Amino acid sequence: MRQLFLPMRIWDLPTRLFHWVLVALVLTSWISAKLNVMPLHVLSGLSIMTLLIFRLIWGIIGSDTARFTHFLKSPAAAIRHLLALTRREPDTEVGHNAAGGWMVLGLLGILSVQVGSGLCANDDVMTEGPLALIVGKDLSDWLTHIHHLNFVLIEIAVVLHVLAIVTYRVLKGHNLLLPMITGRKRLPGATAAPRMMHPMLGLAVFVLSAAVVVLFVRSVS
């Protein structure tokens, strides 16, 4: 008997907005650095900081599929998942798969390093992060070097992320991109729907995150 697949909402609006706005901001940071438009680069970095704070909180109190406890499986589970990468089978994952969960954590980690080092960085000309004077010139210069090196890791991670999306589509027939746009995915009819938090809670968390960043910048300026 053929299994019945039905559309189900698995990604809430705040999670999807976080994902796509973060993509736009990382691209903005890269372009502004290349063009040496540093005021925009600083603004983009502080915006990414806001999103990271939001995602940390949302990963604790948000919808089921956004919570770290939901998608962070053991490393062994991630390895087992990758070993079955060439096996063509229906996509029954509610949210991130075991390997994808670790990729999300890695991306958040290196973006946090980028923001943290950027707060202390300087360009030896006109622009410096809000913590550059506090940490001192020597440490600021070292963290500026880390800031540049870490962005190479971000570029590699972005390429790997895109390759993973293409690989799942080609080898397993799984469309990982569309659900992050629509929020919906076709899953077996017996699948339990994840609990979704109200978007207004997400808005409140974002406003709180933005307020934290604004107060931080004002306190060190």
Protein Blocks (a to p, Z undefined) as FASTA:
>chain_A
ZZddddddfbdfklmmmmmmmmmmmmmmmmmmmnopaklmmmmmmmmmmmmmmmmmmmmm
mcfklpmklmmccfklmmmmmmmmmpccddfbgcjdfklmmmmmmmmmmmmmmmmmmmmg
cehlmbccfklmmnojklmmmmmmmmmmmmmmmmmmmmmmmmmmmmmmmmnopafklmmm
nopacddfklccdddddfklmmmmmmmmmmmmmmmmmmmZZ
